[in-house]
Amino acid sequence: MSSCKHEILTLVQIKNNKLRCRHCHLTISADELSNGCCPECLDVHKVRRRDFDEIVEVGKDTIRYCCERCGMVVDC
């Protein structure tokens, strides 16, 4: 058991803009797609694939906090 009282909590932002490649199943954020194609398929198979499924996160109503002192994550 930690002796931390978790007095200083910081709100953790949850980003929902994740995409999964339909071919190799790489999960990546939309911001990381530099040229719009899957980097894994391009690197391994030398094919520019742009077929992605949007990932909808379950528990969208969950709010997450992180303790500044010990790093523990609290879901509310």
PDB file of N, CA, C and O in Angstrom:
ATOM      1  N   MET A   1       0.849  -1.180   0.000  1.00  0.00           N
ATOM      2  CA  MET A   1       0.000   0.000   0.000  1.00  0.00           C
ATOM      3  C   MET A   1       0.889   1.236   0.000  1.00  0.00           C
ATOM      4  O   MET A   1       1.859   1.305   0.755  1.00  0.00           O
ATOM      5  N   SER A   2       0.571   2.189  -0.822  1.00  0.00           N
ATOM      6  CA  SER A   2       1.344   3.420  -0.942  1.00  0.00           C
ATOM      7  C   SER A   2       0.991   4.386   0.192  1.00  0.00           C
ATOM      8  O   SER A   2      -0.152   4.442   0.646  1.00  0.00           O
ATOM      9  N   SER A   3       1.987   5.136   0.634  1.00  0.00           N
ATOM     10  CA  SER A   3       1.742   6.132   1.673  1.00  0.00           C
ATOM     11  C   SER A   3       1.282   7.466   1.083  1.00  0.00           C
ATOM     12  O   SER A   3       0.996   8.406   1.826  1.00  0.00           O
ATOM     13  N   CYS A   4       1.211   7.554  -0.232  1.00  0.00           N
ATOM     14  CA  CYS A   4       0.791   8.779  -0.910  1.00  0.00           C
ATOM     15  C   CYS A   4      -0.701   9.029  -0.666  1.00  0.00           C
ATOM     16  O   CYS A   4      -1.507   8.100  -0.727  1.00  0.00           O
ATOM     17  N   LYS A   5      -1.060  10.270  -0.394  1.00  0.00           N
ATOM     18  CA  LYS A   5      -2.461  10.635  -0.154  1.00  0.00           C
ATOM     19  C   LYS A   5      -3.144  11.126  -1.427  1.00  0.00           C
ATOM     20  O   LYS A   5      -4.327  11.464  -1.395  1.00  0.00           O
ATOM     21  N   HIS A   6      -2.429  11.171  -2.534  1.00  0.00           N
ATOM     22  CA  HIS A   6      -2.964  11.575  -3.838  1.00  0.00           C
ATOM     23  C   HIS A   6      -3.667  12.928  -3.756  1.00  0.00           C
ATOM     24  O   HIS A   6      -4.819  13.068  -4.168  1.00  0.00           O
ATOM     25  N   GLU A   7      -2.966  13.911  -3.225  1.00  0.00           N
ATOM     26  CA  GLU A   7      -3.545  15.239  -3.028  1.00  0.00           C
ATOM     27  C   GLU A   7      -3.478  16.118  -4.266  1.00  0.00           C
ATOM     28  O   GLU A   7      -4.294  17.027  -4.415  1.00  0.00           O
ATOM     29  N   ILE A   8      -2.522  15.869  -5.162  1.00  0.00           N
ATOM     30  CA  ILE A   8      -2.386  16.679  -6.375  1.00  0.00           C
ATOM     31  C   ILE A   8      -2.673  15.795  -7.585  1.00  0.00           C
ATOM     32  O   ILE A   8      -1.830  14.994  -7.989  1.00  0.00           O
ATOM     33  N   LEU A   9      -3.861  15.943  -8.157  1.00  0.00           N
ATOM     34  CA  LEU A   9      -4.283  15.145  -9.302  1.00  0.00           C
ATOM     35  C   LEU A   9      -4.336  16.009 -10.556  1.00  0.00           C
ATOM     36  O   LEU A   9      -4.729  17.175 -10.507  1.00  0.00           O
ATOM     37  N   THR A  10      -3.937  15.422 -11.674  1.00  0.00           N
ATOM     38  CA  THR A  10      -3.968  16.100 -12.965  1.00  0.00           C
ATOM     39  C   THR A  10      -4.900  15.336 -13.895  1.00  0.00           C
ATOM     40  O   THR A  10      -4.846  14.108 -13.972  1.00  0.00           O
ATOM     41  N   LEU A  11      -5.750  16.067 -14.598  1.00  0.00           N
ATOM     42  CA  LEU A  11      -6.657  15.456 -15.557  1.00  0.00           C
ATOM     43  C   LEU A  11      -5.864  14.935 -16.748  1.00  0.00           C
ATOM     44  O   LEU A  11      -5.049  15.662 -17.316  1.00  0.00           O
ATOM     45  N   VAL A  12      -6.099  13.673 -17.133  1.00  0.00           N
ATOM     46  CA  VAL A  12      -5.429  13.073 -18.276  1.00  0.00           C
ATOM     47  C   VAL A  12      -6.395  13.120 -19.456  1.00  0.00           C
ATOM     48  O   VAL A  12      -7.502  12.585 -19.384  1.00  0.00           O
ATOM     49  N   GLN A  13      -5.970  13.761 -20.535  1.00  0.00           N
ATOM     50  CA  GLN A  13      -6.803  13.856 -21.731  1.00  0.00           C
ATOM     51  C   GLN A  13      -6.778  12.532 -22.494  1.00  0.00           C
ATOM     52  O   GLN A  13      -5.708  11.969 -22.724  1.00  0.00           O
ATOM     53  N   ILE A  14      -7.935  12.041 -22.879  1.00  0.00           N
ATOM     54  CA  ILE A  14      -8.040  10.802 -23.644  1.00  0.00           C
ATOM     55  C   ILE A  14      -8.380  11.167 -25.079  1.00  0.00           C
ATOM     56  O   ILE A  14      -9.421  11.769 -25.346  1.00  0.00           O
ATOM     57  N   LYS A  15      -7.499  10.802 -26.000  1.00  0.00           N
ATOM     58  CA  LYS A  15      -7.733  11.086 -27.410  1.00  0.00           C
ATOM     59  C   LYS A  15      -8.458   9.914 -28.058  1.00  0.00           C
ATOM     60  O   LYS A  15      -8.112   8.756 -27.823  1.00  0.00           O
ATOM     61  N   ASN A  16      -9.461  10.215 -28.868  1.00  0.00           N
ATOM     62  CA  ASN A  16     -10.271   9.171 -29.486  1.00  0.00           C
ATOM     63  C   ASN A  16     -10.029   9.025 -30.977  1.00  0.00           C
ATOM     64  O   ASN A  16     -10.801   8.347 -31.655  1.00  0.00           O
ATOM     65  N   ASN A  17      -8.983   9.639 -31.507  1.00  0.00           N
ATOM     66  CA  ASN A  17      -8.775   9.598 -32.948  1.00  0.00           C
ATOM     67  C   ASN A  17      -7.776   8.506 -33.333  1.00  0.00           C
ATOM     68  O   ASN A  17      -6.738   8.789 -33.931  1.00  0.00           O
ATOM     69  N   LYS A  18      -8.097   7.254 -32.986  1.00  0.00           N
ATOM     70  CA  LYS A  18      -7.251   6.113 -33.314  1.00  0.00           C
ATOM     71  C   LYS A  18      -7.815   5.394 -34.538  1.00  0.00           C
ATOM     72  O   LYS A  18      -9.028   5.299 -34.725  1.00  0.00           O
ATOM     73  N   LEU A  19      -6.905   4.896 -35.359  1.00  0.00           N
ATOM     74  CA  LEU A  19      -7.268   4.157 -36.563  1.00  0.00           C
ATOM     75  C   LEU A  19      -6.568   2.807 -36.552  1.00  0.00           C
ATOM     76  O   LEU A  19      -5.458   2.691 -36.032  1.00  0.00           O
ATOM     77  N   ARG A  20      -7.212   1.770 -37.129  1.00  0.00           N
ATOM     78  CA  ARG A  20      -6.609   0.455 -37.243  1.00  0.00           C
ATOM     79  C   ARG A  20      -6.593   0.046 -38.719  1.00  0.00           C
ATOM     80  O   ARG A  20      -7.616   0.076 -39.402  1.00  0.00           O
ATOM     81  N   CYS A  21      -5.409  -0.335 -39.186  1.00  0.00           N
ATOM     82  CA  CYS A  21      -5.259  -0.769 -40.574  1.00  0.00           C
ATOM     83  C   CYS A  21      -6.042  -2.062 -40.785  1.00  0.00           C
ATOM     84  O   CYS A  21      -5.960  -2.976 -39.964  1.00  0.00           O
ATOM     85  N   ARG A  22      -6.791  -2.147 -41.868  1.00  0.00           N
ATOM     86  CA  ARG A  22      -7.587  -3.334 -42.158  1.00  0.00           C
ATOM     87  C   ARG A  22      -6.739  -4.515 -42.616  1.00  0.00           C
ATOM     88  O   ARG A  22      -7.219  -5.649 -42.634  1.00  0.00           O
ATOM     89  N   HIS A  23      -5.502  -4.266 -42.982  1.00  0.00           N
ATOM     90  CA  HIS A  23      -4.637  -5.334 -43.493  1.00  0.00           C
ATOM     91  C   HIS A  23      -3.685  -5.873 -42.429  1.00  0.00           C
ATOM     92  O   HIS A  23      -3.666  -7.078 -42.183  1.00  0.00           O
ATOM     93  N   CYS A  24      -2.897  -5.009 -41.796  1.00  0.00           N
ATOM     94  CA  CYS A  24      -1.903  -5.463 -40.819  1.00  0.00           C
ATOM     95  C   CYS A  24      -2.355  -5.249 -39.378  1.00  0.00           C
ATOM     96  O   CYS A  24      -1.691  -5.712 -38.450  1.00  0.00           O
ATOM     97  N   HIS A  25      -3.482  -4.548 -39.177  1.00  0.00           N
ATOM     98  CA  HIS A  25      -4.083  -4.292 -37.870  1.00  0.00           C
ATOM     99  C   HIS A  25      -3.246  -3.379 -36.979  1.00  0.00           C
ATOM    100  O   HIS A  25      -3.405  -3.393 -35.759  1.00  0.00           O
ATOM    101  N   LEU A  26      -2.365  -2.593 -37.572  1.00  0.00           N
ATOM    102  CA  LEU A  26      -1.612  -1.595 -36.814  1.00  0.00           C
ATOM    103  C   LEU A  26      -2.585  -0.545 -36.295  1.00  0.00           C
ATOM    104  O   LEU A  26      -3.416  -0.038 -37.049  1.00  0.00           O
ATOM    105  N   THR A  27      -2.487  -0.215 -35.008  1.00  0.00           N
ATOM    106  CA  THR A  27      -3.303   0.834 -34.415  1.00  0.00           C
ATOM    107  C   THR A  27      -2.432   2.067 -34.259  1.00  0.00           C
ATOM    108  O   THR A  27      -1.361   2.016 -33.655  1.00  0.00           O
ATOM    109  N   ILE A  28      -2.906   3.176 -34.811  1.00  0.00           N
ATOM    110  CA  ILE A  28      -2.115   4.402 -34.867  1.00  0.00           C
ATOM    111  C   ILE A  28      -3.061   5.595 -34.760  1.00  0.00           C
ATOM    112  O   ILE A  28      -4.224   5.507 -35.155  1.00  0.00           O
ATOM    113  N   SER A  29      -2.570   6.692 -34.233  1.00  0.00           N
ATOM    114  CA  SER A  29      -3.417   7.886 -34.152  1.00  0.00           C
ATOM    115  C   SER A  29      -3.459   8.562 -35.525  1.00  0.00           C
ATOM    116  O   SER A  29      -2.526   8.437 -36.319  1.00  0.00           O
ATOM    117  N   ALA A  30      -4.521   9.257 -35.784  1.00  0.00           N
ATOM    118  CA  ALA A  30      -4.686   9.936 -37.072  1.00  0.00           C
ATOM    119  C   ALA A  30      -3.614  10.995 -37.276  1.00  0.00           C
ATOM    120  O   ALA A  30      -3.250  11.291 -38.414  1.00  0.00           O
ATOM    121  N   ASP A  31      -3.104  11.569 -36.196  1.00  0.00           N
ATOM    122  CA  ASP A  31      -2.057  12.590 -36.284  1.00  0.00           C
ATOM    123  C   ASP A  31      -0.722  12.012 -36.761  1.00  0.00           C
ATOM    124  O   ASP A  31       0.097  12.733 -37.330  1.00  0.00           O
ATOM    125  N   GLU A  32      -0.504  10.719 -36.531  1.00  0.00           N
ATOM    126  CA  GLU A  32       0.758  10.083 -36.901  1.00  0.00           C
ATOM    127  C   GLU A  32       0.819   9.647 -38.362  1.00  0.00           C
ATOM    128  O   GLU A  32       1.877   9.236 -38.838  1.00  0.00           O
ATOM    129  N   LEU A  33      -0.284   9.730 -39.068  1.00  0.00           N
ATOM    130  CA  LEU A  33      -0.297   9.368 -40.489  1.00  0.00           C
ATOM    131  C   LEU A  33       0.223  10.553 -41.297  1.00  0.00           C
ATOM    132  O   LEU A  33      -0.512  11.502 -41.570  1.00  0.00           O
ATOM    133  N   SER A  34       1.477  10.488 -41.668  1.00  0.00           N
ATOM    134  CA  SER A  34       2.082  11.624 -42.370  1.00  0.00           C
ATOM    135  C   SER A  34       1.605  11.733 -43.812  1.00  0.00           C
ATOM    136  O   SER A  34       1.314  12.834 -44.280  1.00  0.00           O
ATOM    137  N   ASN A  35       1.522  10.624 -44.519  1.00  0.00           N
ATOM    138  CA  ASN A  35       1.116  10.679 -45.928  1.00  0.00           C
ATOM    139  C   ASN A  35      -0.214   9.969 -46.181  1.00  0.00           C
ATOM    140  O   ASN A  35      -0.584   9.746 -47.334  1.00  0.00           O
ATOM    141  N   GLY A  36      -0.933   9.613 -45.120  1.00  0.00           N
ATOM    142  CA  GLY A  36      -2.245   9.008 -45.268  1.00  0.00           C
ATOM    143  C   GLY A  36      -2.244   7.508 -45.473  1.00  0.00           C
ATOM    144  O   GLY A  36      -3.312   6.899 -45.544  1.00  0.00           O
ATOM    145  N   CYS A  37      -1.072   6.895 -45.571  1.00  0.00           N
ATOM    146  CA  CYS A  37      -1.026   5.451 -45.746  1.00  0.00           C
ATOM    147  C   CYS A  37      -0.422   4.796 -44.506  1.00  0.00           C
ATOM    148  O   CYS A  37       0.251   5.448 -43.708  1.00  0.00           O
ATOM    149  N   CYS A  38      -0.675   3.504 -44.361  1.00  0.00           N
ATOM    150  CA  CYS A  38      -0.196   2.753 -43.210  1.00  0.00           C
ATOM    151  C   CYS A  38       1.324   2.618 -43.269  1.00  0.00           C
ATOM    152  O   CYS A  38       1.848   2.081 -44.245  1.00  0.00           O
ATOM    153  N   PRO A  39       2.045   3.092 -42.253  1.00  0.00           N
ATOM    154  CA  PRO A  39       3.510   3.001 -42.284  1.00  0.00           C
ATOM    155  C   PRO A  39       4.018   1.568 -42.191  1.00  0.00           C
ATOM    156  O   PRO A  39       5.075   1.258 -42.741  1.00  0.00           O
ATOM    157  N   GLU A  40       3.295   0.692 -41.511  1.00  0.00           N
ATOM    158  CA  GLU A  40       3.703  -0.706 -41.385  1.00  0.00           C
ATOM    159  C   GLU A  40       3.595  -1.425 -42.726  1.00  0.00           C
ATOM    160  O   GLU A  40       4.523  -2.125 -43.132  1.00  0.00           O
ATOM    161  N   CYS A  41       2.477  -1.257 -43.410  1.00  0.00           N
ATOM    162  CA  CYS A  41       2.304  -1.887 -44.725  1.00  0.00           C
ATOM    163  C   CYS A  41       3.320  -1.350 -45.732  1.00  0.00           C
ATOM    164  O   CYS A  41       3.831  -2.097 -46.566  1.00  0.00           O
ATOM    165  N   LEU A  42       3.604  -0.073 -45.649  1.00  0.00           N
ATOM    166  CA  LEU A  42       4.578   0.534 -46.554  1.00  0.00           C
ATOM    167  C   LEU A  42       5.980  -0.006 -46.280  1.00  0.00           C
ATOM    168  O   LEU A  42       6.725  -0.306 -47.213  1.00  0.00           O
ATOM    169  N   ASP A  43       6.338  -0.129 -45.013  1.00  0.00           N
ATOM    170  CA  ASP A  43       7.679  -0.587 -44.644  1.00  0.00           C
ATOM    171  C   ASP A  43       7.869  -2.084 -44.921  1.00  0.00           C
ATOM    172  O   ASP A  43       8.898  -2.479 -45.469  1.00  0.00           O
ATOM    173  N   VAL A  44       6.913  -2.903 -44.558  1.00  0.00           N
ATOM    174  CA  VAL A  44       7.060  -4.359 -44.671  1.00  0.00           C
ATOM    175  C   VAL A  44       6.704  -4.870 -46.061  1.00  0.00           C
ATOM    176  O   VAL A  44       7.458  -5.644 -46.651  1.00  0.00           O
ATOM    177  N   HIS A  45       5.550  -4.438 -46.591  1.00  0.00           N
ATOM    178  CA  HIS A  45       5.041  -4.987 -47.853  1.00  0.00           C
ATOM    179  C   HIS A  45       5.274  -4.080 -49.058  1.00  0.00           C
ATOM    180  O   HIS A  45       5.004  -4.471 -50.193  1.00  0.00           O
ATOM    181  N   LYS A  46       5.779  -2.860 -48.810  1.00  0.00           N
ATOM    182  CA  LYS A  46       6.026  -1.876 -49.873  1.00  0.00           C
ATOM    183  C   LYS A  46       4.749  -1.530 -50.644  1.00  0.00           C
ATOM    184  O   LYS A  46       4.778  -1.286 -51.850  1.00  0.00           O
ATOM    185  N   VAL A  47       3.620  -1.515 -49.908  1.00  0.00           N
ATOM    186  CA  VAL A  47       2.320  -1.197 -50.495  1.00  0.00           C
ATOM    187  C   VAL A  47       1.712  -0.045 -49.709  1.00  0.00           C
ATOM    188  O   VAL A  47       1.711  -0.060 -48.478  1.00  0.00           O
ATOM    189  N   ARG A  48       1.191   0.964 -50.425  1.00  0.00           N
ATOM    190  CA  ARG A  48       0.538   2.113 -49.781  1.00  0.00           C
ATOM    191  C   ARG A  48      -0.941   1.799 -49.593  1.00  0.00           C
ATOM    192  O   ARG A  48      -1.742   1.920 -50.520  1.00  0.00           O
ATOM    193  N   ARG A  49      -1.286   1.393 -48.373  1.00  0.00           N
ATOM    194  CA  ARG A  49      -2.679   1.055 -48.066  1.00  0.00           C
ATOM    195  C   ARG A  49      -3.294   2.159 -47.234  1.00  0.00           C
ATOM    196  O   ARG A  49      -2.690   2.659 -46.285  1.00  0.00           O
ATOM    197  N   ARG A  50      -4.505   2.529 -47.609  1.00  0.00           N
ATOM    198  CA  ARG A  50      -5.207   3.617 -46.925  1.00  0.00           C
ATOM    199  C   ARG A  50      -6.559   3.176 -46.376  1.00  0.00           C
ATOM    200  O   ARG A  50      -7.464   3.992 -46.203  1.00  0.00           O
ATOM    201  N   ASP A  51      -6.690   1.876 -46.104  1.00  0.00           N
ATOM    202  CA  ASP A  51      -7.937   1.315 -45.574  1.00  0.00           C
ATOM    203  C   ASP A  51      -7.836   1.203 -44.063  1.00  0.00           C
ATOM    204  O   ASP A  51      -7.100   0.361 -43.548  1.00  0.00           O
ATOM    205  N   PHE A  52      -8.575   2.051 -43.348  1.00  0.00           N
ATOM    206  CA  PHE A  52      -8.526   2.071 -41.894  1.00  0.00           C
ATOM    207  C   PHE A  52      -9.925   1.980 -41.322  1.00  0.00           C
ATOM    208  O   PHE A  52     -10.889   2.452 -41.923  1.00  0.00           O
ATOM    209  N   ASP A  53     -10.024   1.366 -40.151  1.00  0.00           N
ATOM    210  CA  ASP A  53     -11.249   1.369 -39.359  1.00  0.00           C
ATOM    211  C   ASP A  53     -11.035   2.319 -38.196  1.00  0.00           C
ATOM    212  O   ASP A  53      -9.969   2.321 -37.580  1.00  0.00           O
ATOM    213  N   GLU A  54     -12.042   3.128 -37.893  1.00  0.00           N
ATOM    214  CA  GLU A  54     -11.963   4.027 -36.760  1.00  0.00           C
ATOM    215  C   GLU A  54     -12.241   3.238 -35.491  1.00  0.00           C
ATOM    216  O   GLU A  54     -13.169   2.431 -35.449  1.00  0.00           O
ATOM    217  N   ILE A  55     -11.448   3.466 -34.466  1.00  0.00           N
ATOM    218  CA  ILE A  55     -11.632   2.765 -33.196  1.00  0.00           C
ATOM    219  C   ILE A  55     -12.450   3.648 -32.270  1.00  0.00           C
ATOM    220  O   ILE A  55     -12.078   4.784 -31.973  1.00  0.00           O
ATOM    221  N   VAL A  56     -13.572   3.101 -31.820  1.00  0.00           N
ATOM    222  CA  VAL A  56     -14.435   3.801 -30.872  1.00  0.00           C
ATOM    223  C   VAL A  56     -14.128   3.235 -29.506  1.00  0.00           C
ATOM    224  O   VAL A  56     -14.299   2.038 -29.272  1.00  0.00           O
ATOM    225  N   GLU A  57     -13.674   4.089 -28.597  1.00  0.00           N
ATOM    226  CA  GLU A  57     -13.299   3.632 -27.274  1.00  0.00           C
ATOM    227  C   GLU A  57     -14.524   3.398 -26.408  1.00  0.00           C
ATOM    228  O   GLU A  57     -15.440   4.218 -26.367  1.00  0.00           O
ATOM    229  N   VAL A  58     -14.524   2.257 -25.712  1.00  0.00           N
ATOM    230  CA  VAL A  58     -15.586   1.931 -24.772  1.00  0.00           C
ATOM    231  C   VAL A  58     -15.310   2.692 -23.485  1.00  0.00           C
ATOM    232  O   VAL A  58     -14.154   2.884 -23.106  1.00  0.00           O
ATOM    233  N   GLY A  59     -16.347   3.114 -22.829  1.00  0.00           N
ATOM    234  CA  GLY A  59     -16.169   3.860 -21.588  1.00  0.00           C
ATOM    235  C   GLY A  59     -15.808   5.309 -21.853  1.00  0.00           C
ATOM    236  O   GLY A  59     -14.957   5.881 -21.172  1.00  0.00           O
ATOM    237  N   LYS A  60     -16.451   5.893 -22.833  1.00  0.00           N
ATOM    238  CA  LYS A  60     -16.166   7.265 -23.216  1.00  0.00           C
ATOM    239  C   LYS A  60     -16.469   8.245 -22.088  1.00  0.00           C
ATOM    240  O   LYS A  60     -15.931   9.352 -22.065  1.00  0.00           O
ATOM    241  N   ASP A  61     -17.324   7.845 -21.158  1.00  0.00           N
ATOM    242  CA  ASP A  61     -17.704   8.719 -20.055  1.00  0.00           C
ATOM    243  C   ASP A  61     -16.701   8.668 -18.906  1.00  0.00           C
ATOM    244  O   ASP A  61     -16.862   9.383 -17.916  1.00  0.00           O
ATOM    245  N   THR A  62     -15.672   7.836 -19.023  1.00  0.00           N
ATOM    246  CA  THR A  62     -14.685   7.706 -17.967  1.00  0.00           C
ATOM    247  C   THR A  62     -13.748   8.909 -17.964  1.00  0.00           C
ATOM    248  O   THR A  62     -13.248   9.331 -19.007  1.00  0.00           O
ATOM    249  N   ILE A  63     -13.523   9.448 -16.780  1.00  0.00           N
ATOM    250  CA  ILE A  63     -12.580  10.550 -16.596  1.00  0.00           C
ATOM    251  C   ILE A  63     -11.371   9.984 -15.874  1.00  0.00           C
ATOM    252  O   ILE A  63     -11.519   9.257 -14.892  1.00  0.00           O
ATOM    253  N   ARG A  64     -10.175  10.311 -16.350  1.00  0.00           N
ATOM    254  CA  ARG A  64      -8.947   9.742 -15.808  1.00  0.00           C
ATOM    255  C   ARG A  64      -8.076  10.845 -15.209  1.00  0.00           C
ATOM    256  O   ARG A  64      -7.841  11.883 -15.827  1.00  0.00           O
ATOM    257  N   TYR A  65      -7.605  10.588 -13.988  1.00  0.00           N
ATOM    258  CA  TYR A  65      -6.695  11.498 -13.303  1.00  0.00           C
ATOM    259  C   TYR A  65      -5.400  10.762 -12.984  1.00  0.00           C
ATOM    260  O   TYR A  65      -5.392   9.541 -12.825  1.00  0.00           O
ATOM    261  N   CYS A  66      -4.298  11.520 -12.890  1.00  0.00           N
ATOM    262  CA  CYS A  66      -3.002  10.959 -12.537  1.00  0.00           C
ATOM    263  C   CYS A  66      -2.453  11.722 -11.341  1.00  0.00           C
ATOM    264  O   CYS A  66      -2.464  12.953 -11.322  1.00  0.00           O
ATOM    265  N   CYS A  67      -1.970  10.986 -10.339  1.00  0.00           N
ATOM    266  CA  CYS A  67      -1.369  11.606  -9.159  1.00  0.00           C
ATOM    267  C   CYS A  67       0.003  12.147  -9.534  1.00  0.00           C
ATOM    268  O   CYS A  67       0.832  11.417 -10.077  1.00  0.00           O
ATOM    269  N   GLU A  68       0.246  13.415  -9.249  1.00  0.00           N
ATOM    270  CA  GLU A  68       1.524  14.053  -9.579  1.00  0.00           C
ATOM    271  C   GLU A  68       2.675  13.487  -8.758  1.00  0.00           C
ATOM    272  O   GLU A  68       3.817  13.475  -9.217  1.00  0.00           O
ATOM    273  N   ARG A  69       2.388  13.024  -7.563  1.00  0.00           N
ATOM    274  CA  ARG A  69       3.444  12.566  -6.672  1.00  0.00           C
ATOM    275  C   ARG A  69       3.895  11.133  -6.962  1.00  0.00           C
ATOM    276  O   ARG A  69       5.092  10.875  -7.091  1.00  0.00           O
ATOM    277  N   CYS A  70       2.937  10.196  -7.065  1.00  0.00           N
ATOM    278  CA  CYS A  70       3.320   8.793  -7.209  1.00  0.00           C
ATOM    279  C   CYS A  70       3.035   8.224  -8.598  1.00  0.00           C
ATOM    280  O   CYS A  70       3.525   7.144  -8.930  1.00  0.00           O
ATOM    281  N   GLY A  71       2.249   8.932  -9.417  1.00  0.00           N
ATOM    282  CA  GLY A  71       1.967   8.473 -10.767  1.00  0.00           C
ATOM    283  C   GLY A  71       0.793   7.527 -10.903  1.00  0.00           C
ATOM    284  O   GLY A  71       0.530   7.041 -12.003  1.00  0.00           O
ATOM    285  N   MET A  72       0.078   7.246  -9.824  1.00  0.00           N
ATOM    286  CA  MET A  72      -1.064   6.357  -9.891  1.00  0.00           C
ATOM    287  C   MET A  72      -2.174   6.964 -10.743  1.00  0.00           C
ATOM    288  O   MET A  72      -2.424   8.167 -10.669  1.00  0.00           O
ATOM    289  N   VAL A  73      -2.840   6.137 -11.551  1.00  0.00           N
ATOM    290  CA  VAL A  73      -3.919   6.596 -12.413  1.00  0.00           C
ATOM    291  C   VAL A  73      -5.244   6.213 -11.762  1.00  0.00           C
ATOM    292  O   VAL A  73      -5.432   5.071 -11.343  1.00  0.00           O
ATOM    293  N   VAL A  74      -6.166   7.182 -11.680  1.00  0.00           N
ATOM    294  CA  VAL A  74      -7.466   6.997 -11.066  1.00  0.00           C
ATOM    295  C   VAL A  74      -8.527   7.185 -12.139  1.00  0.00           C
ATOM    296  O   VAL A  74      -8.574   8.230 -12.788  1.00  0.00           O
ATOM    297  N   ASP A  75      -9.388   6.173 -12.335  1.00  0.00           N
ATOM    298  CA  ASP A  75     -10.508   6.270 -13.285  1.00  0.00           C
ATOM    299  C   ASP A  75     -11.772   6.581 -12.504  1.00  0.00           C
ATOM    300  O   ASP A  75     -12.044   5.956 -11.479  1.00  0.00           O
ATOM    301  N   CYS A  76     -12.551   7.555 -12.993  1.00  0.00           N
ATOM    302  CA  CYS A  76     -13.796   7.943 -12.340  1.00  0.00           C
ATOM    303  C   CYS A  76     -14.953   7.783 -13.299  1.00  0.00           C
ATOM    304  O   CYS A  76     -16.097   8.059 -12.937  1.00  0.00           O
TER     305      CYS A  76
END
